[in-house]
Amino acid sequence: MPDPTLHENGYRCPACELRREARHGIGGKLDIPCNQCDSTGRIALSTQHIVDNHVRWAREHYWPSKTYT
């Protein structure tokens, strides 16, 4: 489960954003569950994506003089 209090471990569900906009447009509540995030409003990043981001950051800040491919 992506925790919104943790930095960069997930993002807001775009399908839920559209549902919120539609709910405001019709002035009521939509009882349709989201099939993308199970109606949590957050989508988790994959483990590989998190590792890639951290490795990229470490290469830029800890090993700037070495080039990686």
CHARMM internal coordinates of N, CA and C (Angstrom, degrees):
IC EDIT
DIST 1 N 1 CA 1.4543
DIST 1 CA 1 C 1.5197
ANGL 1 N 1 CA 1 C 109.10
DIST 1 C 2 N 1.3006
ANGL 1 CA 1 C 2 N 119.04
DIHE 1 N 1 CA 1 C 2 N 122.73
DIST 2 N 2 CA 1.4563
ANGL 1 C 2 N 2 CA 121.02
DIHE 1 CA 1 C 2 N 2 CA 177.73
DIST 2 CA 2 C 1.5247
ANGL 2 N 2 CA 2 C 111.16
DIHE 1 C 2 N 2 CA 2 C -72.65
DIST 2 C 3 N 1.2867
ANGL 2 CA 2 C 3 N 115.95
DIHE 2 N 2 CA 2 C 3 N 122.50
DIST 3 N 3 CA 1.4590
ANGL 2 C 3 N 3 CA 122.01
DIHE 2 CA 2 C 3 N 3 CA -178.00
DIST 3 CA 3 C 1.5244
ANGL 3 N 3 CA 3 C 109.16
DIHE 2 C 3 N 3 CA 3 C -91.41
DIST 3 C 4 N 1.3332
ANGL 3 CA 3 C 4 N 118.66
DIHE 3 N 3 CA 3 C 4 N 122.52
DIST 4 N 4 CA 1.4648
ANGL 3 C 4 N 4 CA 119.52
DIHE 3 CA 3 C 4 N 4 CA -178.68
DIST 4 CA 4 C 1.5241
ANGL 4 N 4 CA 4 C 113.41
DIHE 3 C 4 N 4 CA 4 C -67.25
DIST 4 C 5 N 1.3446
ANGL 4 CA 4 C 5 N 118.35
DIHE 4 N 4 CA 4 C 5 N -15.48
DIST 5 N 5 CA 1.4566
ANGL 4 C 5 N 5 CA 120.14
DIHE 4 CA 4 C 5 N 5 CA 179.24
DIST 5 CA 5 C 1.5205
ANGL 5 N 5 CA 5 C 112.07
DIHE 4 C 5 N 5 CA 5 C -82.68
DIST 5 C 6 N 1.3264
ANGL 5 CA 5 C 6 N 117.93
DIHE 5 N 5 CA 5 C 6 N -15.93
DIST 6 N 6 CA 1.4650
ANGL 5 C 6 N 6 CA 121.45
DIHE 5 CA 5 C 6 N 6 CA 176.91
DIST 6 CA 6 C 1.5213
ANGL 6 N 6 CA 6 C 108.98
DIHE 5 C 6 N 6 CA 6 C -90.60
DIST 6 C 7 N 1.3137
ANGL 6 CA 6 C 7 N 115.46
DIHE 6 N 6 CA 6 C 7 N 137.99
DIST 7 N 7 CA 1.4625
ANGL 6 C 7 N 7 CA 121.32
DIHE 6 CA 6 C 7 N 7 CA -175.27
DIST 7 CA 7 C 1.5279
ANGL 7 N 7 CA 7 C 110.42
DIHE 6 C 7 N 7 CA 7 C -76.12
DIST 7 C 8 N 1.3075
ANGL 7 CA 7 C 8 N 116.81
DIHE 7 N 7 CA 7 C 8 N 126.15
DIST 8 N 8 CA 1.4650
ANGL 7 C 8 N 8 CA 125.12
DIHE 7 CA 7 C 8 N 8 CA 172.06
DIST 8 CA 8 C 1.5251
ANGL 8 N 8 CA 8 C 115.14
DIHE 7 C 8 N 8 CA 8 C 61.17
DIST 8 C 9 N 1.3315
ANGL 8 CA 8 C 9 N 118.94
DIHE 8 N 8 CA 8 C 9 N 37.43
DIST 9 N 9 CA 1.4611
ANGL 8 C 9 N 9 CA 118.15
DIHE 8 CA 8 C 9 N 9 CA 174.07
DIST 9 CA 9 C 1.5217
ANGL 9 N 9 CA 9 C 111.62
DIHE 8 C 9 N 9 CA 9 C -109.93
DIST 9 C 10 N 1.3216
ANGL 9 CA 9 C 10 N 117.17
DIHE 9 N 9 CA 9 C 10 N 7.54
DIST 10 N 10 CA 1.4575
ANGL 9 C 10 N 10 CA 120.88
DIHE 9 CA 9 C 10 N 10 CA 178.32
DIST 10 CA 10 C 1.5093
ANGL 10 N 10 CA 10 C 110.11
DIHE 9 C 10 N 10 CA 10 C -177.95
DIST 10 C 11 N 1.3188
ANGL 10 CA 10 C 11 N 115.76
DIHE 10 N 10 CA 10 C 11 N -179.73
DIST 11 N 11 CA 1.4570
ANGL 10 C 11 N 11 CA 120.56
DIHE 10 CA 10 C 11 N 11 CA 178.38
DIST 11 CA 11 C 1.5196
ANGL 11 N 11 CA 11 C 108.89
DIHE 10 C 11 N 11 CA 11 C -144.40
DIST 11 C 12 N 1.3175
ANGL 11 CA 11 C 12 N 115.18
DIHE 11 N 11 CA 11 C 12 N 163.92
DIST 12 N 12 CA 1.4543
ANGL 11 C 12 N 12 CA 120.36
DIHE 11 CA 11 C 12 N 12 CA -179.12
DIST 12 CA 12 C 1.5233
ANGL 12 N 12 CA 12 C 109.97
DIHE 11 C 12 N 12 CA 12 C -68.32
DIST 12 C 13 N 1.2957
ANGL 12 CA 12 C 13 N 116.27
DIHE 12 N 12 CA 12 C 13 N 142.44
DIST 13 N 13 CA 1.4637
ANGL 12 C 13 N 13 CA 122.50
DIHE 12 CA 12 C 13 N 13 CA -178.27
DIST 13 CA 13 C 1.5300
ANGL 13 N 13 CA 13 C 109.73
DIHE 12 C 13 N 13 CA 13 C -72.96
DIST 13 C 14 N 1.3474
ANGL 13 CA 13 C 14 N 117.75
DIHE 13 N 13 CA 13 C 14 N 121.26
DIST 14 N 14 CA 1.4610
ANGL 13 C 14 N 14 CA 119.35
DIHE 13 CA 13 C 14 N 14 CA 179.86
DIST 14 CA 14 C 1.5299
ANGL 14 N 14 CA 14 C 112.63
DIHE 13 C 14 N 14 CA 14 C -67.30
DIST 14 C 15 N 1.3202
ANGL 14 CA 14 C 15 N 117.62
DIHE 14 N 14 CA 14 C 15 N -31.11
DIST 15 N 15 CA 1.4681
ANGL 14 C 15 N 15 CA 120.28
DIHE 14 CA 14 C 15 N 15 CA 178.24
DIST 15 CA 15 C 1.5225
ANGL 15 N 15 CA 15 C 110.50
DIHE 14 C 15 N 15 CA 15 C -66.56
DIST 15 C 16 N 1.3219
ANGL 15 CA 15 C 16 N 117.50
DIHE 15 N 15 CA 15 C 16 N -39.21
DIST 16 N 16 CA 1.4653
ANGL 15 C 16 N 16 CA 120.50
DIHE 15 CA 15 C 16 N 16 CA 177.72
DIST 16 CA 16 C 1.5210
ANGL 16 N 16 CA 16 C 110.98
DIHE 15 C 16 N 16 CA 16 C -68.48
DIST 16 C 17 N 1.3401
ANGL 16 CA 16 C 17 N 117.49
DIHE 16 N 16 CA 16 C 17 N -33.43
DIST 17 N 17 CA 1.4542
ANGL 16 C 17 N 17 CA 120.53
DIHE 16 CA 16 C 17 N 17 CA 175.79
DIST 17 CA 17 C 1.5300
ANGL 17 N 17 CA 17 C 110.29
DIHE 16 C 17 N 17 CA 17 C -61.33
DIST 17 C 18 N 1.3219
ANGL 17 CA 17 C 18 N 116.57
DIHE 17 N 17 CA 17 C 18 N -43.35
DIST 18 N 18 CA 1.4611
ANGL 17 C 18 N 18 CA 120.51
DIHE 17 CA 17 C 18 N 18 CA 178.17
DIST 18 CA 18 C 1.5299
ANGL 18 N 18 CA 18 C 110.73
DIHE 17 C 18 N 18 CA 18 C -65.04
DIST 18 C 19 N 1.3247
ANGL 18 CA 18 C 19 N 116.40
DIHE 18 N 18 CA 18 C 19 N -38.23
DIST 19 N 19 CA 1.4600
ANGL 18 C 19 N 19 CA 119.96
DIHE 18 CA 18 C 19 N 19 CA 178.54
DIST 19 CA 19 C 1.5225
ANGL 19 N 19 CA 19 C 110.72
DIHE 18 C 19 N 19 CA 19 C -64.98
DIST 19 C 20 N 1.3432
ANGL 19 CA 19 C 20 N 116.94
DIHE 19 N 19 CA 19 C 20 N -39.19
DIST 20 N 20 CA 1.4636
ANGL 19 C 20 N 20 CA 120.39
DIHE 19 CA 19 C 20 N 20 CA 178.38
DIST 20 CA 20 C 1.5239
ANGL 20 N 20 CA 20 C 110.92
DIHE 19 C 20 N 20 CA 20 C -64.17
DIST 20 C 21 N 1.3361
ANGL 20 CA 20 C 21 N 116.02
DIHE 20 N 20 CA 20 C 21 N -42.18
DIST 21 N 21 CA 1.4593
ANGL 20 C 21 N 21 CA 119.57
DIHE 20 CA 20 C 21 N 21 CA 178.15
DIST 21 CA 21 C 1.5277
ANGL 21 N 21 CA 21 C 110.86
DIHE 20 C 21 N 21 CA 21 C -63.15
DIST 21 C 22 N 1.3167
ANGL 21 CA 21 C 22 N 117.48
DIHE 21 N 21 CA 21 C 22 N -41.85
DIST 22 N 22 CA 1.4685
ANGL 21 C 22 N 22 CA 121.22
DIHE 21 CA 21 C 22 N 22 CA 179.09
DIST 22 CA 22 C 1.5219
ANGL 22 N 22 CA 22 C 110.75
DIHE 21 C 22 N 22 CA 22 C -65.93
DIST 22 C 23 N 1.3190
ANGL 22 CA 22 C 23 N 116.58
DIHE 22 N 22 CA 22 C 23 N -38.53
DIST 23 N 23 CA 1.4632
ANGL 22 C 23 N 23 CA 120.57
DIHE 22 CA 22 C 23 N 23 CA 179.72
DIST 23 CA 23 C 1.5235
ANGL 23 N 23 CA 23 C 110.15
DIHE 22 C 23 N 23 CA 23 C -63.13
DIST 23 C 24 N 1.3331
ANGL 23 CA 23 C 24 N 117.13
DIHE 23 N 23 CA 23 C 24 N -40.37
DIST 24 N 24 CA 1.4641
ANGL 23 C 24 N 24 CA 120.10
DIHE 23 CA 23 C 24 N 24 CA 178.36
DIST 24 CA 24 C 1.5299
ANGL 24 N 24 CA 24 C 110.54
DIHE 23 C 24 N 24 CA 24 C -68.45
DIST 24 C 25 N 1.3333
ANGL 24 CA 24 C 25 N 116.83
DIHE 24 N 24 CA 24 C 25 N -34.19
DIST 25 N 25 CA 1.4561
ANGL 24 C 25 N 25 CA 120.69
DIHE 24 CA 24 C 25 N 25 CA -178.91
DIST 25 CA 25 C 1.5165
ANGL 25 N 25 CA 25 C 113.17
DIHE 24 C 25 N 25 CA 25 C -68.93
DIST 25 C 26 N 1.3528
ANGL 25 CA 25 C 26 N 116.23
DIHE 25 N 25 CA 25 C 26 N -35.55
DIST 26 N 26 CA 1.4648
ANGL 25 C 26 N 26 CA 118.34
DIHE 25 CA 25 C 26 N 26 CA -178.98
DIST 26 CA 26 C 1.5219
ANGL 26 N 26 CA 26 C 111.88
DIHE 25 C 26 N 26 CA 26 C -96.47
DIST 26 C 27 N 1.3291
ANGL 26 CA 26 C 27 N 116.13
DIHE 26 N 26 CA 26 C 27 N -8.27
DIST 27 N 27 CA 1.4600
ANGL 26 C 27 N 27 CA 120.10
DIHE 26 CA 26 C 27 N 27 CA 175.62
DIST 27 CA 27 C 1.5124
ANGL 27 N 27 CA 27 C 114.62
DIHE 26 C 27 N 27 CA 27 C 73.32
DIST 27 C 28 N 1.2997
ANGL 27 CA 27 C 28 N 118.17
DIHE 27 N 27 CA 27 C 28 N 24.72
DIST 28 N 28 CA 1.4603
ANGL 27 C 28 N 28 CA 120.34
DIHE 27 CA 27 C 28 N 28 CA -179.58
DIST 28 CA 28 C 1.5078
ANGL 28 N 28 CA 28 C 112.35
DIHE 27 C 28 N 28 CA 28 C -143.86
DIST 28 C 29 N 1.3113
ANGL 28 CA 28 C 29 N 114.68
DIHE 28 N 28 CA 28 C 29 N -167.51
DIST 29 N 29 CA 1.4577
ANGL 28 C 29 N 29 CA 121.17
DIHE 28 CA 28 C 29 N 29 CA -177.56
DIST 29 CA 29 C 1.5275
ANGL 29 N 29 CA 29 C 108.87
DIHE 28 C 29 N 29 CA 29 C -104.76
DIST 29 C 30 N 1.3270
ANGL 29 CA 29 C 30 N 116.17
DIHE 29 N 29 CA 29 C 30 N 136.30
DIST 30 N 30 CA 1.4572
ANGL 29 C 30 N 30 CA 121.17
DIHE 29 CA 29 C 30 N 30 CA 175.45
DIST 30 CA 30 C 1.5187
ANGL 30 N 30 CA 30 C 108.58
DIHE 29 C 30 N 30 CA 30 C -99.61
DIST 30 C 31 N 1.3016
ANGL 30 CA 30 C 31 N 117.28
DIHE 30 N 30 CA 30 C 31 N 123.36
DIST 31 N 31 CA 1.4574
ANGL 30 C 31 N 31 CA 121.16
DIHE 30 CA 30 C 31 N 31 CA 179.91
DIST 31 CA 31 C 1.5232
ANGL 31 N 31 CA 31 C 111.81
DIHE 30 C 31 N 31 CA 31 C -99.22
DIST 31 C 32 N 1.3090
ANGL 31 CA 31 C 32 N 116.22
DIHE 31 N 31 CA 31 C 32 N 32.42
DIST 32 N 32 CA 1.4595
ANGL 31 C 32 N 32 CA 120.99
DIHE 31 CA 31 C 32 N 32 CA 179.49
DIST 32 CA 32 C 1.5271
ANGL 32 N 32 CA 32 C 107.62
DIHE 31 C 32 N 32 CA 32 C -98.41
DIST 32 C 33 N 1.3465
ANGL 32 CA 32 C 33 N 117.90
DIHE 32 N 32 CA 32 C 33 N 119.95
DIST 33 N 33 CA 1.4650
ANGL 32 C 33 N 33 CA 119.11
DIHE 32 CA 32 C 33 N 33 CA 179.85
DIST 33 CA 33 C 1.5332
ANGL 33 N 33 CA 33 C 111.30
DIHE 32 C 33 N 33 CA 33 C -71.39
DIST 33 C 34 N 1.3050
ANGL 33 CA 33 C 34 N 115.43
DIHE 33 N 33 CA 33 C 34 N 147.15
DIST 34 N 34 CA 1.4621
ANGL 33 C 34 N 34 CA 121.55
DIHE 33 CA 33 C 34 N 34 CA 178.95
DIST 34 CA 34 C 1.5271
ANGL 34 N 34 CA 34 C 108.82
DIHE 33 C 34 N 34 CA 34 C -80.76
DIST 34 C 35 N 1.3184
ANGL 34 CA 34 C 35 N 116.78
DIHE 34 N 34 CA 34 C 35 N 128.76
DIST 35 N 35 CA 1.4582
ANGL 34 C 35 N 35 CA 119.54
DIHE 34 CA 34 C 35 N 35 CA -179.95
DIST 35 CA 35 C 1.5238
ANGL 35 N 35 CA 35 C 112.28
DIHE 34 C 35 N 35 CA 35 C -90.93
DIST 35 C 36 N 1.3261
ANGL 35 CA 35 C 36 N 117.28
DIHE 35 N 35 CA 35 C 36 N -0.60
DIST 36 N 36 CA 1.4571
ANGL 35 C 36 N 36 CA 120.28
DIHE 35 CA 35 C 36 N 36 CA 179.92
DIST 36 CA 36 C 1.5274
ANGL 36 N 36 CA 36 C 111.42
DIHE 35 C 36 N 36 CA 36 C -93.62
DIST 36 C 37 N 1.3256
ANGL 36 CA 36 C 37 N 116.86
DIHE 36 N 36 CA 36 C 37 N -37.99
DIST 37 N 37 CA 1.4676
ANGL 36 C 37 N 37 CA 119.67
DIHE 36 CA 36 C 37 N 37 CA -175.59
DIST 37 CA 37 C 1.5290
ANGL 37 N 37 CA 37 C 112.61
DIHE 36 C 37 N 37 CA 37 C -127.19
DIST 37 C 38 N 1.3228
ANGL 37 CA 37 C 38 N 118.66
DIHE 37 N 37 CA 37 C 38 N 9.47
DIST 38 N 38 CA 1.4712
ANGL 37 C 38 N 38 CA 123.20
DIHE 37 CA 37 C 38 N 38 CA -176.32
DIST 38 CA 38 C 1.5239
ANGL 38 N 38 CA 38 C 111.52
DIHE 37 C 38 N 38 CA 38 C 59.66
DIST 38 C 39 N 1.3167
ANGL 38 CA 38 C 39 N 116.62
DIHE 38 N 38 CA 38 C 39 N 33.08
DIST 39 N 39 CA 1.4693
ANGL 38 C 39 N 39 CA 124.33
DIHE 38 CA 38 C 39 N 39 CA 176.98
DIST 39 CA 39 C 1.5208
ANGL 39 N 39 CA 39 C 114.01
DIHE 38 C 39 N 39 CA 39 C 63.36
DIST 39 C 40 N 1.3341
ANGL 39 CA 39 C 40 N 117.33
DIHE 39 N 39 CA 39 C 40 N 26.27
DIST 40 N 40 CA 1.4591
ANGL 39 C 40 N 40 CA 120.71
DIHE 39 CA 39 C 40 N 40 CA 175.20
DIST 40 CA 40 C 1.5215
ANGL 40 N 40 CA 40 C 111.17
DIHE 39 C 40 N 40 CA 40 C -87.28
DIST 40 C 41 N 1.3337
ANGL 40 CA 40 C 41 N 117.10
DIHE 40 N 40 CA 40 C 41 N -23.46
DIST 41 N 41 CA 1.4555
ANGL 40 C 41 N 41 CA 121.54
DIHE 40 CA 40 C 41 N 41 CA -179.51
DIST 41 CA 41 C 1.5152
ANGL 41 N 41 CA 41 C 113.86
DIHE 40 C 41 N 41 CA 41 C 87.81
DIST 41 C 42 N 1.3345
ANGL 41 CA 41 C 42 N 117.61
DIHE 41 N 41 CA 41 C 42 N -2.34
DIST 42 N 42 CA 1.4638
ANGL 41 C 42 N 42 CA 122.20
DIHE 41 CA 41 C 42 N 42 CA -179.86
DIST 42 CA 42 C 1.5207
ANGL 42 N 42 CA 42 C 109.66
DIHE 41 C 42 N 42 CA 42 C -131.67
DIST 42 C 43 N 1.3316
ANGL 42 CA 42 C 43 N 115.62
DIHE 42 N 42 CA 42 C 43 N 145.08
DIST 43 N 43 CA 1.4595
ANGL 42 C 43 N 43 CA 121.70
DIHE 42 CA 42 C 43 N 43 CA 175.85
DIST 43 CA 43 C 1.5266
ANGL 43 N 43 CA 43 C 107.40
DIHE 42 C 43 N 43 CA 43 C -119.82
DIST 43 C 44 N 1.3077
ANGL 43 CA 43 C 44 N 115.71
DIHE 43 N 43 CA 43 C 44 N 130.34
DIST 44 N 44 CA 1.4695
ANGL 43 C 44 N 44 CA 121.18
DIHE 43 CA 43 C 44 N 44 CA -177.85
DIST 44 CA 44 C 1.5253
ANGL 44 N 44 CA 44 C 110.75
DIHE 43 C 44 N 44 CA 44 C -77.13
DIST 44 C 45 N 1.3103
ANGL 44 CA 44 C 45 N 115.64
DIHE 44 N 44 CA 44 C 45 N 146.60
DIST 45 N 45 CA 1.4546
ANGL 44 C 45 N 45 CA 120.79
DIHE 44 CA 44 C 45 N 45 CA 171.29
DIST 45 CA 45 C 1.5233
ANGL 45 N 45 CA 45 C 108.14
DIHE 44 C 45 N 45 CA 45 C -80.78
DIST 45 C 46 N 1.3105
ANGL 45 CA 45 C 46 N 116.31
DIHE 45 N 45 CA 45 C 46 N 150.57
DIST 46 N 46 CA 1.4614
ANGL 45 C 46 N 46 CA 119.22
DIHE 45 CA 45 C 46 N 46 CA 178.02
DIST 46 CA 46 C 1.5322
ANGL 46 N 46 CA 46 C 109.57
DIHE 45 C 46 N 46 CA 46 C -70.49
DIST 46 C 47 N 1.3022
ANGL 46 CA 46 C 47 N 115.31
DIHE 46 N 46 CA 46 C 47 N 156.16
DIST 47 N 47 CA 1.4661
ANGL 46 C 47 N 47 CA 120.39
DIHE 46 CA 46 C 47 N 47 CA 178.80
DIST 47 CA 47 C 1.5193
ANGL 47 N 47 CA 47 C 110.42
DIHE 46 C 47 N 47 CA 47 C -59.55
DIST 47 C 48 N 1.3267
ANGL 47 CA 47 C 48 N 116.83
DIHE 47 N 47 CA 47 C 48 N -41.29
DIST 48 N 48 CA 1.4585
ANGL 47 C 48 N 48 CA 120.85
DIHE 47 CA 47 C 48 N 48 CA 179.83
DIST 48 CA 48 C 1.5284
ANGL 48 N 48 CA 48 C 111.51
DIHE 47 C 48 N 48 CA 48 C -62.13
DIST 48 C 49 N 1.3104
ANGL 48 CA 48 C 49 N 117.56
DIHE 48 N 48 CA 48 C 49 N -38.99
DIST 49 N 49 CA 1.4649
ANGL 48 C 49 N 49 CA 121.57
DIHE 48 CA 48 C 49 N 49 CA 178.89
DIST 49 CA 49 C 1.5300
ANGL 49 N 49 CA 49 C 110.70
DIHE 48 C 49 N 49 CA 49 C -65.05
DIST 49 C 50 N 1.3144
ANGL 49 CA 49 C 50 N 117.36
DIHE 49 N 49 CA 49 C 50 N -42.54
DIST 50 N 50 CA 1.4665
ANGL 49 C 50 N 50 CA 121.31
DIHE 49 CA 49 C 50 N 50 CA 178.66
DIST 50 CA 50 C 1.5205
ANGL 50 N 50 CA 50 C 110.55
DIHE 49 C 50 N 50 CA 50 C -64.23
DIST 50 C 51 N 1.3321
ANGL 50 CA 50 C 51 N 117.42
DIHE 50 N 50 CA 50 C 51 N -44.32
DIST 51 N 51 CA 1.4722
ANGL 50 C 51 N 51 CA 121.23
DIHE 50 CA 50 C 51 N 51 CA 179.30
DIST 51 CA 51 C 1.5222
ANGL 51 N 51 CA 51 C 110.20
DIHE 50 C 51 N 51 CA 51 C -63.51
DIST 51 C 52 N 1.3280
ANGL 51 CA 51 C 52 N 117.52
DIHE 51 N 51 CA 51 C 52 N -44.43
DIST 52 N 52 CA 1.4714
ANGL 51 C 52 N 52 CA 120.59
DIHE 51 CA 51 C 52 N 52 CA 179.27
DIST 52 CA 52 C 1.5247
ANGL 52 N 52 CA 52 C 111.65
DIHE 51 C 52 N 52 CA 52 C -59.69
DIST 52 C 53 N 1.3271
ANGL 52 CA 52 C 53 N 116.97
DIHE 52 N 52 CA 52 C 53 N -42.27
DIST 53 N 53 CA 1.4664
ANGL 52 C 53 N 53 CA 120.39
DIHE 52 CA 52 C 53 N 53 CA 178.48
DIST 53 CA 53 C 1.5192
ANGL 53 N 53 CA 53 C 111.64
DIHE 52 C 53 N 53 CA 53 C -63.44
DIST 53 C 54 N 1.3208
ANGL 53 CA 53 C 54 N 117.40
DIHE 53 N 53 CA 53 C 54 N -41.87
DIST 54 N 54 CA 1.4638
ANGL 53 C 54 N 54 CA 120.31
DIHE 53 CA 53 C 54 N 54 CA -179.40
DIST 54 CA 54 C 1.5320
ANGL 54 N 54 CA 54 C 111.57
DIHE 53 C 54 N 54 CA 54 C -69.59
DIST 54 C 55 N 1.3165
ANGL 54 CA 54 C 55 N 117.17
DIHE 54 N 54 CA 54 C 55 N -38.12
DIST 55 N 55 CA 1.4654
ANGL 54 C 55 N 55 CA 120.26
DIHE 54 CA 54 C 55 N 55 CA 177.60
DIST 55 CA 55 C 1.5287
ANGL 55 N 55 CA 55 C 109.80
DIHE 54 C 55 N 55 CA 55 C -65.49
DIST 55 C 56 N 1.3231
ANGL 55 CA 55 C 56 N 117.32
DIHE 55 N 55 CA 55 C 56 N -42.68
DIST 56 N 56 CA 1.4718
ANGL 55 C 56 N 56 CA 120.89
DIHE 55 CA 55 C 56 N 56 CA 177.84
DIST 56 CA 56 C 1.5240
ANGL 56 N 56 CA 56 C 110.36
DIHE 55 C 56 N 56 CA 56 C -60.32
DIST 56 C 57 N 1.3315
ANGL 56 CA 56 C 57 N 116.71
DIHE 56 N 56 CA 56 C 57 N -44.32
DIST 57 N 57 CA 1.4622
ANGL 56 C 57 N 57 CA 120.76
DIHE 56 CA 56 C 57 N 57 CA 179.56
DIST 57 CA 57 C 1.5255
ANGL 57 N 57 CA 57 C 110.34
DIHE 56 C 57 N 57 CA 57 C -63.73
DIST 57 C 58 N 1.3273
ANGL 57 CA 57 C 58 N 118.28
DIHE 57 N 57 CA 57 C 58 N -43.33
DIST 58 N 58 CA 1.4645
ANGL 57 C 58 N 58 CA 121.61
DIHE 57 CA 57 C 58 N 58 CA 179.95
DIST 58 CA 58 C 1.5274
ANGL 58 N 58 CA 58 C 111.18
DIHE 57 C 58 N 58 CA 58 C -63.73
DIST 58 C 59 N 1.3180
ANGL 58 CA 58 C 59 N 117.44
DIHE 58 N 58 CA 58 C 59 N -38.76
DIST 59 N 59 CA 1.4669
ANGL 58 C 59 N 59 CA 120.25
DIHE 58 CA 58 C 59 N 59 CA 178.08
DIST 59 CA 59 C 1.5238
ANGL 59 N 59 CA 59 C 111.20
DIHE 58 C 59 N 59 CA 59 C -63.20
DIST 59 C 60 N 1.3189
ANGL 59 CA 59 C 60 N 116.94
DIHE 59 N 59 CA 59 C 60 N -38.00
DIST 60 N 60 CA 1.4610
ANGL 59 C 60 N 60 CA 120.33
DIHE 59 CA 59 C 60 N 60 CA -179.11
DIST 60 CA 60 C 1.5209
ANGL 60 N 60 CA 60 C 112.35
DIHE 59 C 60 N 60 CA 60 C -73.72
DIST 60 C 61 N 1.3307
ANGL 60 CA 60 C 61 N 118.56
DIHE 60 N 60 CA 60 C 61 N -35.49
DIST 61 N 61 CA 1.4567
ANGL 60 C 61 N 61 CA 121.07
DIHE 60 CA 60 C 61 N 61 CA -171.89
DIST 61 CA 61 C 1.5271
ANGL 61 N 61 CA 61 C 114.92
DIHE 60 C 61 N 61 CA 61 C -103.30
DIST 61 C 62 N 1.3133
ANGL 61 CA 61 C 62 N 118.51
DIHE 61 N 61 CA 61 C 62 N -28.42
DIST 62 N 62 CA 1.4607
ANGL 61 C 62 N 62 CA 120.06
DIHE 61 CA 61 C 62 N 62 CA -177.48
DIST 62 CA 62 C 1.5141
ANGL 62 N 62 CA 62 C 113.21
DIHE 61 C 62 N 62 CA 62 C -102.68
DIST 62 C 63 N 1.3213
ANGL 62 CA 62 C 63 N 117.58
DIHE 62 N 62 CA 62 C 63 N -32.72
DIST 63 N 63 CA 1.4420
ANGL 62 C 63 N 63 CA 121.03
DIHE 62 CA 62 C 63 N 63 CA -177.27
DIST 63 CA 63 C 1.5223
ANGL 63 N 63 CA 63 C 110.88
DIHE 62 C 63 N 63 CA 63 C -127.12
DIST 63 C 64 N 1.3250
ANGL 63 CA 63 C 64 N 119.34
DIHE 63 N 63 CA 63 C 64 N 57.75
DIST 64 N 64 CA 1.4679
ANGL 63 C 64 N 64 CA 120.31
DIHE 63 CA 63 C 64 N 64 CA -174.66
DIST 64 CA 64 C 1.5348
ANGL 64 N 64 CA 64 C 114.01
DIHE 63 C 64 N 64 CA 64 C -71.11
DIST 64 C 65 N 1.3372
ANGL 64 CA 64 C 65 N 119.14
DIHE 64 N 64 CA 64 C 65 N -24.12
DIST 65 N 65 CA 1.4472
ANGL 64 C 65 N 65 CA 119.36
DIHE 64 CA 64 C 65 N 65 CA -176.03
DIST 65 CA 65 C 1.5268
ANGL 65 N 65 CA 65 C 112.59
DIHE 64 C 65 N 65 CA 65 C -83.32
DIST 65 C 66 N 1.3044
ANGL 65 CA 65 C 66 N 117.52
DIHE 65 N 65 CA 65 C 66 N -15.72
DIST 66 N 66 CA 1.4738
ANGL 65 C 66 N 66 CA 121.21
DIHE 65 CA 65 C 66 N 66 CA -179.72
DIST 66 CA 66 C 1.5244
ANGL 66 N 66 CA 66 C 108.25
DIHE 65 C 66 N 66 CA 66 C -95.41
DIST 66 C 67 N 1.3338
ANGL 66 CA 66 C 67 N 116.28
DIHE 66 N 66 CA 66 C 67 N 137.56
DIST 67 N 67 CA 1.4648
ANGL 66 C 67 N 67 CA 119.71
DIHE 66 CA 66 C 67 N 67 CA 178.31
DIST 67 CA 67 C 1.5281
ANGL 67 N 67 CA 67 C 109.18
DIHE 66 C 67 N 67 CA 67 C -98.25
DIST 67 C 68 N 1.3041
ANGL 67 CA 67 C 68 N 115.37
DIHE 67 N 67 CA 67 C 68 N 138.34
DIST 68 N 68 CA 1.4569
ANGL 67 C 68 N 68 CA 122.43
DIHE 67 CA 67 C 68 N 68 CA 179.90
DIST 68 CA 68 C 1.5113
ANGL 68 N 68 CA 68 C 109.18
DIHE 67 C 68 N 68 CA 68 C -119.78
DIST 68 C 69 N 1.2997
ANGL 68 CA 68 C 69 N 116.22
DIHE 68 N 68 CA 68 C 69 N 150.64
DIST 69 N 69 CA 1.4688
ANGL 68 C 69 N 69 CA 119.73
DIHE 68 CA 68 C 69 N 69 CA 176.93
DIST 69 CA 69 C 1.4899
ANGL 69 N 69 CA 69 C 110.00
DIHE 68 C 69 N 69 CA 69 C -118.07
END
COOR INIT
IC SEED 1 N 1 CA 1 C
IC BUILD
